[in-house]
């Protein structure tokens, strides 16, 4: 725990879990309204290109997060975290509720664009604050739990959105009132890290390997994160089409297999903390994650039926669950405090951009491969070199720790 974090107390614990819940607003932006999209499309049937515009209303916030997160990170490093986060949550809640009262599809899309701007602030700063508040094993734990919360909340939001959608396509937007309550608790529970404390924490972290901002490494992590986000979304989006390719056209079957995959994603995120506690490092986890995803993709061209697709989905879900928290932990570990907002923003931007472009890339490659299952198999082959590289990196010994500076030791003794 960092010097800027109050001694473990009920307030500190509540603040941490509040941040984990705040990060769940990202999946809520899309998932809670997804079940009602057909009703929404029917309501605006007279609008030209409605079949294109309604899905855009769902996905456009994610694109804004991809584009704006790095900028948000820079602003958070310069002007502070807490005020930006609280105002963003308030704006997010207000904009989220607006479609309940808007009668123009174009106005709804405009409100969703503005919502994406607020979402970029929320996901970037909530993650940055976890990095500010904690270090070492505690930071790894909560970054992994962040993905666990987001993955589990996605299942819950889909159920809530479906239930509320029974009363009309506008009703699910009422869920956006919840962030307004979160803003109140954020004002009460969260705190702004002090520059002096964070500088001190930075020096102490240097004892276990000095953190120097390395732009090249950050770009490399962002590139791998982009690839990871692309492959993470492949089965999430293409599962129903892949099932149709093996003669299974039942939406219920597709939903059941997708739910099983989501459960494995949650289990995978929980496994990350356990694996790190057992001594496995980032390269080990990346090799395992990319290896599992590659295996699932390579199996798909030979899957004969829905039963085989279920096993593929389980393997894929476990790999995806391992992947994202590992990448988040790796990125946060390499960021000095003065660049933590920037680095977190770039990481989130890469992640969201990969998710947004995933279906576009799959469609483009399928025009060459001629078949979706073949495309997925090709993607699996492309992941093999990444898994192998991570495996060989895991064989290298960890860099020796640098000795603490005498001044840091003296400060520690004074505090004792």
C-alpha distance (Angstrom), angle and dihedral (degrees) to the residues before:
residue distance angle dihedral
X1 . . .
X2 3.79 . .
X3 3.80 124.1 .
X4 3.80 87.1 -112.4
X5 3.80 90.0 61.9
X6 3.79 115.7 87.0
X7 3.77 116.1 -121.6
X8 3.78 110.9 -78.6
X9 3.78 104.7 -72.2
X10 3.79 137.8 146.7
X11 3.81 89.0 -94.7
X12 3.81 93.6 52.5
X13 3.80 91.2 47.5
X14 3.80 92.0 48.5
X15 3.80 90.6 48.2
X16 3.79 91.4 53.2
X17 3.78 94.5 50.1
X18 3.79 90.0 44.0
X19 3.80 88.4 58.6
X20 3.80 89.6 50.5
X21 3.81 90.1 52.1
X22 3.80 92.4 45.9
X23 3.79 89.4 56.1
X24 3.82 87.9 57.2
X25 3.81 88.4 69.5
X26 3.81 87.6 81.2
X27 3.83 96.4 67.1
X28 3.79 89.6 37.6
X29 3.81 90.4 62.5
X30 3.80 91.4 68.8
X31 3.77 109.4 17.7
X32 3.79 101.8 53.1
X33 3.82 92.1 61.7
X34 3.81 97.9 35.4
X35 3.84 96.6 91.5
X36 3.82 90.6 54.1
X37 3.81 97.7 51.3
X38 3.84 94.6 101.1
X39 3.82 90.0 53.7
X40 3.79 90.4 47.3
X41 3.80 91.0 49.5
X42 3.80 91.1 50.4
X43 3.83 90.7 49.9
X44 3.82 91.4 54.6
X45 3.82 95.0 37.0
X46 3.82 91.9 130.8
X47 3.83 92.7 58.9
X48 3.84 112.7 100.8
X49 3.83 113.7 -109.8
X50 3.79 91.0 7.5
X51 3.82 90.8 152.4
X52 3.81 87.3 63.8
X53 3.81 99.9 36.1
X54 3.80 98.1 52.6
X55 3.84 94.4 56.9
X56 3.81 87.6 46.1
X57 3.80 88.3 59.5
X58 3.80 86.6 58.2
X59 3.80 99.5 46.4
X60 3.81 104.6 31.7
X61 3.86 95.8 86.3
X62 3.81 89.6 59.6
X63 3.79 90.9 53.3
X64 3.82 90.9 51.7
X65 3.81 89.7 51.3
X66 3.79 89.2 52.7
X67 3.79 92.5 50.9
X68 3.81 100.7 39.7
X69 3.80 106.5 34.7
X70 3.84 94.5 88.0
X71 3.82 90.2 51.2
X72 3.78 90.6 48.0
X73 3.79 89.5 51.6
X74 3.80 91.9 53.8
X75 3.81 91.3 49.6
X76 3.80 91.8 47.4
X77 3.81 90.7 52.5
X78 3.79 90.4 49.8
X79 3.81 104.3 38.6
X80 3.81 105.5 22.4
X81 3.78 138.0 -98.6
X82 3.80 115.3 -106.6
X83 3.84 102.8 57.7
X84 3.80 92.5 47.4
X85 3.79 91.4 48.7
X86 3.81 95.4 49.6
X87 3.79 94.5 47.4
X88 3.80 90.4 47.0
X89 3.82 91.5 52.9
X90 3.81 91.0 50.6
X91 3.81 92.4 48.4
X92 3.81 90.2 45.1
X93 3.80 91.4 54.8
X94 3.82 94.6 47.1
X95 3.80 94.5 45.9
X96 3.79 91.3 44.7
X97 3.80 92.4 57.3
X98 3.83 94.8 45.9
X99 3.85 97.6 85.8
X100 3.81 88.1 66.5
X101 3.82 87.0 71.1
X102 3.82 103.6 30.1
X103 3.81 121.1 99.9
X104 3.81 99.1 -171.8
X105 3.79 121.6 79.7
X106 3.79 90.0 -151.7
X107 3.81 90.9 53.8
X108 3.80 89.9 49.4
X109 3.81 90.3 52.6
X110 3.82 89.6 48.9
X111 3.81 89.9 52.8
X112 3.80 89.4 49.6
X113 3.81 90.5 52.3
X114 3.80 89.5 53.9
X115 3.80 88.8 45.4
X116 3.82 88.8 56.3
X117 3.81 89.6 55.6
X118 3.81 90.4 54.8
X119 3.80 90.8 44.6
X120 3.81 90.5 55.2
X121 3.80 89.3 57.5
X122 3.80 93.2 46.1
X123 3.80 99.6 50.4
X124 3.79 94.4 40.9
X125 3.80 98.2 48.3
X126 3.81 97.4 38.4
X127 3.81 89.0 55.9
X128 3.81 92.2 43.1
X129 3.80 90.9 53.5
X130 3.80 91.3 54.3
X131 3.80 86.9 54.8
X132 3.81 89.6 47.9
X133 3.79 96.0 47.6
X134 3.80 98.2 45.1
X135 3.79 142.8 33.3
X136 3.79 138.0 -172.9
X137 3.80 118.8 2.6
X138 3.81 93.3 -5.0
X139 3.79 91.3 55.7
X140 3.81 91.6 48.2
X141 3.79 89.9 49.7
X142 3.79 95.6 52.5
X143 3.81 95.5 41.3
X144 3.81 88.1 54.1
X145 3.80 90.4 46.3
X146 3.78 89.2 50.6
X147 3.79 89.9 63.8
X148 3.80 90.4 42.5
X149 3.80 91.3 54.6
X150 3.81 92.5 46.5
X151 3.82 93.3 48.7
X152 3.80 93.8 45.9
X153 3.81 92.4 45.2
X154 3.81 89.8 53.7
X155 3.81 89.3 63.9
X156 3.81 91.1 46.8
X157 3.81 94.3 46.8
X158 3.79 91.6 50.7
X159 3.82 90.1 54.3
X160 3.82 92.4 46.1
X161 3.79 92.5 46.5
X162 3.80 91.5 49.8
X163 3.81 93.0 48.5
X164 3.82 94.5 47.6
X165 3.80 91.2 43.4
X166 3.80 88.4 67.1
X167 3.82 87.0 73.8
X168 3.83 94.8 51.2
X169 3.79 138.5 -60.7
X170 3.81 93.1 -88.6
X171 3.80 96.5 55.5
X172 3.86 98.6 74.6
X173 3.81 89.0 64.0
X174 3.81 88.4 72.2
X175 3.81 87.0 78.5
X176 3.81 87.4 74.5
X177 3.81 88.6 74.5
X178 3.80 88.6 75.6
X179 3.86 93.8 73.3
X180 3.82 89.2 60.2
X181 3.80 88.0 63.1
X182 3.81 89.3 46.1
X183 3.81 89.2 56.0
X184 3.80 90.5 58.1
X185 3.79 92.5 50.6
X186 3.82 90.2 45.5
X187 3.78 90.5 57.2
X188 3.80 90.5 50.7
X189 3.80 101.2 41.1
X190 3.81 110.3 28.0
X191 3.79 124.9 77.6
X192 3.77 134.8 -162.1
X193 3.83 112.3 -112.6
X194 3.80 111.7 -116.8
X195 3.78 115.7 -121.8
X196 3.80 92.7 -133.8
X197 3.80 92.5 51.3
X198 3.78 93.1 46.8
X199 3.80 91.6 48.8
X200 3.79 88.4 51.9
X201 3.79 91.1 48.5
X202 3.79 89.0 50.2
X203 3.79 90.6 56.2
X204 3.78 92.1 48.1
X205 3.80 91.5 50.7
X206 3.78 87.6 54.5
X207 3.80 87.0 70.5
X208 3.80 89.3 71.3
X209 3.79 96.6 42.7
X210 3.78 121.0 -36.6
X211 3.77 115.0 -101.1
X212 3.77 109.0 -133.9
X213 3.77 118.5 171.4
X214 3.79 107.3 -109.7
X215 3.82 111.6 -175.2
X216 3.81 92.3 -169.6
X217 3.80 91.8 55.9
X218 3.81 91.1 46.6
X219 3.81 90.3 52.8
X220 3.80 90.1 48.8
X221 3.81 91.8 51.4
X222 3.81 90.1 47.4
X223 3.82 91.0 51.0
X224 3.80 92.3 51.5
X225 3.81 89.1 45.0
X226 3.81 89.9 52.8
X227 3.81 90.3 52.6
X228 3.79 90.2 45.7
X229 3.81 92.2 51.8
X230 3.81 91.7 48.7
X231 3.81 93.2 53.4
X232 3.83 92.2 39.2
X233 3.80 90.2 63.1
X234 3.80 97.7 43.3
X235 3.79 98.0 87.1
X236 3.81 92.7 31.9
X237 3.80 90.0 61.6
X238 3.80 104.6 25.7
X239 3.82 101.3 42.6
X240 3.81 96.3 98.5
X241 3.81 90.9 48.7
X242 3.81 91.8 48.1
X243 3.81 90.1 50.3
X244 3.79 90.2 50.5
X245 3.78 87.2 54.0
X246 3.82 90.2 61.5
X247 3.81 93.2 45.4
X248 3.81 99.6 -95.4
X249 3.81 111.3 125.4
X250 3.80 101.1 161.1
X251 3.83 114.0 122.4
X252 3.80 88.1 -155.2
X253 3.81 91.3 59.0
X254 3.79 91.2 47.5
X255 3.80 90.5 49.4
X256 3.80 93.0 48.8
X257 3.79 93.3 50.3
X258 3.82 91.3 45.2
X259 3.81 89.5 51.9
X260 3.80 91.3 50.5
X261 3.81 89.0 50.2
X262 3.82 90.3 50.6
X263 3.80 91.0 52.0
X264 3.81 89.7 53.1
X265 3.81 89.8 49.8
X266 3.80 89.6 55.8
X267 3.82 91.1 47.9
X268 3.79 89.8 48.8
X269 3.81 92.2 54.1
X270 3.80 89.8 50.4
X271 3.82 90.5 49.2
X272 3.81 92.3 59.0
X273 3.80 93.6 70.9
X274 3.79 90.9 45.3
X275 3.81 92.4 50.7
X276 3.81 92.4 49.7
X277 3.80 89.5 49.2
X278 3.81 87.4 54.3
X279 3.80 90.2 55.8
X280 3.80 101.8 -98.1
X281 3.79 113.7 141.2
X282 3.80 132.7 -149.3
X283 3.84 94.6 -84.5
X284 3.82 90.8 53.1
X285 3.80 92.0 51.5
X286 3.81 93.3 44.9
X287 3.80 91.7 49.8
X288 3.79 90.7 50.5
X289 3.82 93.8 44.5
X290 3.79 97.3 47.5
X291 3.80 90.0 40.9
X292 3.82 92.4 55.4
X293 3.81 93.2 45.5
X294 3.81 91.7 47.2
X295 3.81 90.6 49.4
X296 3.80 91.9 51.4
X297 3.81 91.7 49.4
X298 3.79 93.8 47.1
X299 3.81 90.4 52.1
X300 3.80 95.3 52.8
X301 3.85 99.1 79.4
X302 3.82 89.0 58.1
X303 3.83 98.1 43.5
X304 3.85 108.0 121.5
X305 3.81 102.0 -170.3
X306 3.80 147.7 -1.3
X307 3.81 91.9 -80.4
X308 3.78 90.5 60.3
X309 3.81 90.1 46.0
X310 3.81 89.3 55.2
X311 3.81 91.5 57.7
X312 3.78 90.4 46.9
X313 3.81 90.2 50.9
X314 3.81 91.5 51.0
X315 3.80 92.0 52.2
X316 3.79 91.1 45.3
X317 3.81 93.5 48.3
X318 3.80 92.6 52.4
X319 3.80 91.4 49.8
X320 3.81 92.9 47.3
X321 3.80 90.9 48.2
X322 3.79 90.4 54.0
X323 3.78 94.1 44.8
X324 3.80 108.4 58.8
X325 3.83 100.8 47.1
X326 3.80 89.6 44.9
X327 3.80 90.6 55.0
X328 3.83 91.1 46.3
X329 3.81 91.5 50.4
X330 3.81 91.9 47.6
X331 3.78 92.5 49.9
X332 3.80 95.7 46.5
X333 3.81 92.0 46.9
X334 3.79 91.4 59.1
X335 3.81 97.6 48.5
X336 3.80 123.0 96.3
X337 3.77 114.4 -144.4
X338 3.81 95.8 -105.7
X339 3.82 90.2 57.4
X340 3.81 99.2 33.0
X341 3.80 94.9 103.7
X342 3.81 92.5 47.5
X343 3.79 93.1 46.8
X344 3.80 93.5 46.4
X345 3.79 90.7 47.9
X346 3.79 92.7 50.6
X347 3.80 90.1 47.5
X348 3.79 93.0 51.4
X349 3.79 90.8 44.3
X350 3.80 91.0 54.7
X351 3.79 91.3 46.2
X352 3.82 94.9 50.4
X353 3.80 93.2 42.3
X354 3.81 89.9 54.2
X355 3.80 91.2 49.8
X356 3.80 91.4 48.9
X357 3.81 95.2 47.8
X358 3.81 96.5 41.3
X359 3.83 97.6 91.5
X360 3.80 91.6 40.9
X361 3.81 91.9 53.5
X362 3.81 92.1 46.0
X363 3.81 91.6 52.2
X364 3.81 91.4 47.4
X365 3.81 93.4 50.0
X366 3.81 91.9 45.4
X367 3.79 89.6 60.2
X368 3.80 85.9 64.4
X369 3.80 99.6 36.8
X370 3.80 93.7 43.2
X371 3.80 93.8 -142.4
X372 3.81 134.5 62.1
X373 3.81 94.6 -138.0
X374 3.80 89.8 52.5
X375 3.81 90.3 50.0
X376 3.79 91.2 53.6
X377 3.80 90.0 48.2
X378 3.80 89.7 52.8
X379 3.81 90.1 51.5
X380 3.79 88.7 52.7
X381 3.79 90.0 54.8
X382 3.81 90.1 51.1
X383 3.81 90.6 55.0
X384 3.80 94.4 54.8
X385 3.86 94.9 78.7
X386 3.81 90.0 50.5
X387 3.80 91.9 51.0
X388 3.82 91.1 47.0
X389 3.82 92.2 48.5
X390 3.80 90.7 50.3
X391 3.80 89.9 48.7
X392 3.80 93.2 53.8
X393 3.82 89.5 45.5
X394 3.81 88.1 55.1
X395 3.81 89.4 58.1
X396 3.80 91.2 60.9
X397 3.76 116.6 92.5
X398 3.76 119.8 -111.9
X399 3.79 113.8 -98.2
X400 3.80 112.0 -96.5
X401 3.74 114.9 -101.1
X402 3.76 117.9 -104.2
X403 3.80 116.4 -122.9
X404 3.76 116.5 -102.8
X405 3.75 118.1 -101.1
X406 3.82 112.9 -103.8
X407 3.79 90.2 -122.9
X408 3.82 91.3 56.8
X409 3.79 91.1 51.0
X410 3.78 90.3 48.4
X411 3.82 91.2 51.0
X412 3.79 90.4 49.5
X413 3.80 91.1 51.1
X414 3.76 90.8 49.5
X415 3.79 91.1 52.7
X416 3.80 90.8 48.3
